[in-house]
Amino acid sequence: MTEPRIIVGIDVGTTKVCTLVGEVHEDGQLRIMGVGTAPSRGLRKGVVVNVHEATEAIQASVHKAERISGYEITRAYVGVGGGHISAINSRGVVGISRGERGITETDIERALDAARAVAIPENREIIHTIPRSYIVDGQEGIKDPIGMQGIRLEVEAHIVTGASTSVSNLVKCVRDAGIEIDDLILQPLASGEAVLKEAEREMGVILADIGGGTTDIGIFIEGSIWHSVVLGTGGEHLTRDIAIGLRTPFNTAEELKIKYGHALPASLTTDELIEVTSFGNGARQQISRIHLAEVIEARAEEILSLILREIKRSGYDGLLAAGLVLCGGSAELPGLSDLARRMLQLPVRIGTPHDLQGLTDVLESPAYATAVGLLLWGMHQKVEPEPKRKKPPSIFWQRVRDWFRAFLPG
């Protein structure tokens, strides 16, 4: 019996850092062995603004996951997001040599390289090149062309790019925490792995992951991602509106949102009074729960209108039969799915990770969609043995060699 393969995912979000440790067994089952969450620091709208604080938050999360799982964490799949993310669709075309084997993985890689040959600014880098579909000699809609005969291979690819400095800062924080990165994964891609059903991906669905500082959007059609974008608004904006509208500290506003928040004030049957602490002398005041819901509704409508605008901008608004799937911490806000259904005129459901084994009590929540999705993404990647590297000469022998070189004639 072979040892289980260990996979680690780290979701570095605006409000929390979550590290998950999973075991992949011979039967293909993923078992969650460790969960570590820590309050996020040093990030704003999904982007690192303080390397030291972000590194400490990652370390705290990793150490908790290590204690629970019993594994030492040295490498991980890491989620990447933030307003600097953008994506384009591109097409690559290559010729195929006639042979008995047909199209090979090398041919596919050449086609993807051709698709990647798009003009992007020097300050941006490609994070993902995701094949949407293939065309062989004019035959469209091919998902896997390996082994097929043809002389011309085309690939339609979704290319995700990010600002080089933002990506580099995230990589630095993770590495400074002592973790090597297996791969950077776009957060809505990871969330889709955890909460979307195969039928939804095929029929056409929009995923909206409403996190603390951003809302990550992915449109999936015919089983693949066709459009992705990160909006610079999220759950923290709801909390800030409450803090300003009710003149109360941010932490108090967050507690009010979680305990009494609702996105549809018209659906509240009774006007409950809530006691809150005000700024200044800390006096207690009574506010109406309906008034709280009205403050939340205004911002929730704005977030949903931005999602609707992005659907229309993508040009795929007529292809989303499966509707909208909401995840992220703010997806749990009561009334949000009903408001979305009313505004978008689409089917709406809350997406939660499912079919998990192990430490699943906490994770069956839309707030953990990205973290679980990172494990699932890593689970589906091919694992190749690392090439054996020659050991570098010791520092002593390097110095001896340099000393001899200094006296040798040039």
N, C-alpha and C positions, 0 to 999 in steps of 0.2 A: 504494500500500500504506500503510495507516494505521499510526501508531505504536501499540505495545502499551500497554494500560492497566496502570498500576502499582498494586498493592495491597500493603499492609503490615499484618501482624498482630503484636500484642504480647501474649504470654501472661505475665502477672505472677503467678508462683506463689510458694509458700512456700519452695521450695528453689532454684529457678532462674527467671531472666527470659529468655524466648526471643523474639527478633524475627526474623520472616521477611519477605523481600521477594519478591514474585511478579509475573510478567508474564502478562497475559491477552491472547492473540493473537486475530486475526480468526476463526480456526477454533474458538475456544472453549477452546483448550488452556491450562492453567496451567503455567508454567515457574518453578521456584524459582531465584531469582538470588542471594539472599543469606541467610545464616544467622548470627545473632549470639546467643550464650548467655553469661550472666554469673551468678555466684552471687547468689542473692537475699538482700537484707538489708532490715531494717526492716519485715518482715511476720511475722505470727504467725497461723497457721490461716487463711491467705488474706486477712487484713485488715491494712491499713497501721497500724503502731504507731510508726513513726519516718519522718516525711515526707522528711527530708534523706537518710537512708540509702537509702530506697526510690527516690528520684529519681536518686541516683547509680548505683544498680544498673540502672535503666532506661536511663540515658544510656550506660553501659558496653555494654549489649546492643545498643542502637541504633547506636553508633559502629562496633562490629564488623560489623554487617550492612551498614552504609554502605560500609565498606572493601571488603568482599567483593563487593557488588553493583555498586558504582560509582554508586549513586543517592543523592541527598540525601533523607533521610526527614523529611517535614514533617507527615504525618498518618497515622493508622493505625486499624484496628479493634482494640479492646482487650477482653480477656476479664475477666469479673468473677465472683467467687465469694466464699466465706467463709460462716461459720455464720449470718450475718445475713440470708442469702437465704431467702425463703419464697415459696410460690406458692399460688394458689387458682384454681378453675375458675369461670367466670361466664358468664351468658347475656345477650345483648343483642337486643332486638326493635325493629324499625322498620317503618313502613308504606311501601309503594312506590307512586309515582304511575303510573298506566297510561300506557304509551307504547310506541312501536314499538321503541325501543332496548332495552327490558327493564331488567334490573338493571345498574347501572353501578358503577364503582369508588367514586364518591361515596356511593352507598347502602351499600356494604360498610363504608366508613369511618364512616358514621353508626351502623351496627350495632355496630362495634367501640367507638365512643365510648360507646354505651349500655352495653356490657359493662364498660367501664372505670369506670362510675359506681358503684363499690362503695366501701363505707366502709373506708378504711385509716387507721391512725394518722398524726398530723401528722409524726411523725419518720421516716416511710417514704415511698418514692417508687416509682412503677411503672417497671420497666426494660424489660419486654417485654409486649406483648399479642399472643399467637399464636393465630390462628384454628384450631380443631381441625376443625370441620365446620360446614356451613350447613344450614338448614332453610328451604325455600320452600313456603309454604302447606301446612305439615304434612308435606311430602316430606323425609325425613331422608337423611343420608349424602352430601350434595352437597359436593364438594371445591371447585368453582369455579362460582359462580352467575352470573357475568357473562353478560349477554345473555338470561338466562332470564326468562320472563314470570311475574308474580306480584303479589300485593298485600301480602304479609307476609313479611319476611325476618328470620330468627333466626340468630344466630351463637353457637356454643359456643366460648369462648376460654379459653386458659390464661394467667393473668396472673401475672407474676413481679415481686416487689417486693424492695427492699433497704433497709437502714438509710441514711437520707439522709447522715449523717455519714461512714459507711464509703465510700459511693459518692463523696461529695465529696472525701474524702482521696485516693482512687485517681485521680480526675480531676485533682486538683491536682498530684500527683506526675508524671503523664504530661505535663501542660501545662508544668510547671516544667522538664521535660526537653526542652522545645522542640517538642512534638508535639501537634497538634490531633487530636481524637478524631472519627473518622467515625461510630462507633457503639460502644456497650458491649454485649457479647454474653455471655450466661450461659455459663459454661465447659462444662457438660455438653451444651448445645445445639451448641457449636462442636465438641466431641469427637465427637458423633454425626454431624456432617457428614463427618468424616474417616474414621470406622471402621465405621459401620453400613451394611449392604446394604439396598437398597430392600425386598427380600422380608422381611427381619427387621422393618423398621419397620411393614410392613403386617400381619404375622402376630402381632406383639406381642413386644417385647424390652425387657429392662432393661439400661441402660448404667451401669456403675460405674467412674468415673475415680478411681483411688486415687492421689492426689498425695502431697506431702510432709506437709502439715498437715491436709488435709481429704479426704473421699471425696465426690465429686459424683455424684449419682444422677439419671438421667432414665429415665422409662418411656415408651416409644413404642408406640402402637397405631394401626392404620389410617393409617399414614403420618405421624402427627403426635405431638407430645409431649402426654401426658396428666397426667403427674405429675413434679415435680422437687423435689429437696431437697439440701441440703449438710450432711453429717455432719462433726462436729468431730474426726475421727480419721483418721490416714493413716500413711504410711511412716515419718515421724519417730518415731511412737510405737513402732514395731517396733525402731528403732535405740535409742531410750531404754531400752526393756526390756532389750536386750542389754547396754547400758552399765551398767545397775543390776545385772542378774543376774550378769554376769561381772566387775563392779567394774573396768571399763576405760573410758578416755576416749571421748567421743562419736564423735570422728573414727575412732578404732580400731574402734568398734562398727559404724560405717557400712561400713568396709572389710570387716569380717567378714561382714556381711549380704550385701554384693554378691558377695564371693568364695566364701563357704562356706554361705550361708544356704539353708534349705529349710523349706517349710511342712509337710512330712509326714515326721517322724522315722522312722516305721515303714517307710518305703520305702527308707531308706538301708541298703545291704547290708553295709557295713563301718563300724566305729566309728573313724573317722580322728581322730587327735589333732592339735590346732592350737595353735601357740604364739602367745600374745597378751601385750601389755604391760599391766601392772596399774597402778593408781593408786599413789601414795606414792613409793617409790624407783625406780619404773619397771622393777621386776624382771619377767622373763619367766616366764609360767606356761603349762602345757599344759592345754587343756580339750578335752573330747570334742565332736566335731561333732554327735553325736546330742543332747547336752545343749543346744548352741546351737540346734538345730532345735526342741527342746521349748520353749525360751523363745519362739521365733518363732511356733510353732504356737498357743500360748495367745492371743497378741494377734491373729493372723490369724483364728482362730475367732471372736474378739470382733467384728472388723470385718465378717466375713461374717454373723454373727448379727444385727448392726445392719442390714445390707442386707436380710436376710430379714424382719426386723421391719418395715422400711419397705415392702417388697413387700406384706405382709399389711395394713399400715395403709392403703395406697392403695386396697385393695379390688379390685385388678386381678390378684390372684395367679393366677386361673384363666384369664387371657387372654394369658399369655406363652409362646406355643408355641415361639418362637425362643430362649428361655432368657436367659442372662446373657452379656454381652460385657464383658470386663475391659480397661481401658486405664489410662494413667498409669504413672509410673516403677515403682511397686510391683507392677504386673501381671506384670513379668518375673521375679518371685521364683519359683524352681523349686518345684513342688508346689502352688502356690496354686490353680491352675485345677482340679486333681484334688480338693483339699480343698473347693473351692466346689461342685463337682459332687456330692460326697458329702453335703454339708450342705444344699444347696438343692434337691437332686433335680431339677435342670434341666440342659439342654444348656449347656455353658460353652465359650467360646473366648476367645483373646487378640486384641484388636482393634488392628491396626496400620494407619497410613495407607498407601494403595496407589494405584497408577496415577499416580505422580508423575513429573514430568520435571525435569531440571536437577540441582541439588545435592541428591540424594536419599539418599546413602549413610547419613548420620546420621539422617535423618528417618523412615526406615522402622522405627520403634520406637514402642511404645505410649506412651512418655514424651512424644512430640511430637504426640499426637493433638489437643490443644487448639490449639496454634499453627498446625498445618496446617488445622484446621477453621475458624479465624478467616479465613484466606485464602479458603477455599472459600465461607464465608458472604458475604464481601465481593464475591467473584466473581459471586454470584447476585443481588446487589442491583441494582436499576435505577439507572442513572446519568443524572441530569438536569443540563443545563448550569446553572451558577450564574448567578443574575440579576445583571446589571450594576448595581453600586451607585454612587451619586453620590459623587464624591470629597468628603470633608469639607473645609470651608474650612481654610486653613493657620492655624497658631497665631498668626501675625502679624496676619492679618485678623480673627481672633477677638478679639484684644486691642484692635485699633482699634475694632471694633464695640462691645465692652464699655466702652471709654473714652468713646465718643460717648453710649452709653446713660446713663452716670453723670452726664452734664451735661444730658440731656434732661429736661424736666419730667415727673413721673410721672402 
